[in-house]
Amino acid sequence: GQNIDQPTEMTATEGAIVQINCTYQTSGFNGLFWYQQHAGEAPTFLSYNVLDGLEEKGRFSSFLSRSKGYSYLLLKELQMKDSASYLCAVTSGTYKYIFGTGTRLKVLA
Amino acid sequence: DTEVTQTPKHLVMGMTNKKSLKCEQHMGHRAMYWYKQKAKKPPELMFVYSYEKLSINESVPSRFSPECPNSSLLNLHLHALQPEDSALYLCASSQENLRGPTYEQYFGPGTRLTVT
């Protein structure tokens, strides 16, 4: 079966660093994406990992370990506007994007 | 232009109605997707079109009927829906790559559907 797990909710303080984990068990693997989704809005693309290691993009970084079926999204210098849901998605097979359970992040002042 | 547009934004329909959702993109993407998203849940893949041909149908009930009239347009025809079909319906598009890495998806703002 296909299984992608994330913590349901996280809370952090403005200016802090937060790490959102994603573990996956899928029948295939073509890559892993992170999306941000504000309430009532569409998901927007944040990062993509296909090889093991860290990808850095401004305040956001994403890490992948294919042997462990594990990824994390690291958000630095948190801002209030980062309060949103963060979705991990694995592509297993052409066009087959499977989304994880999603993590709702609340940033407090 | 990296925009995916969807109409209508909101739709209320009865269980005997027939309605259609529309999606449009002008990024030259040849893969287009329909997702269903319930509140506080992740998007669930429904259909994928690649080069205007249906590539994936995730065992979606036949009361949902997708159509891809051309490379820029994607429709979802709705008929005899149930109240549990009430959800946010998201359209997305991406570049295609049939044999290699996959590409990020661009999502439209969604249609919030309520079935009464």
Interface residues (C-beta under 8 A of the other chain):
Chain A: N30 G31 F33 E41 A42 P43 T44 F45 Y48 V50 L87 T91 T94 Y95 K96 Y97 I98 F99 G100 T101 G102 R104
Chain B: V4 A31 Y33 K40 K41 P42 P43 E44 L45 V48 S50 S55 I56 L90 S94 E96 N97 L98 R99 P101 T102 E104 Q105 Y106 F107 G108 P109 G110
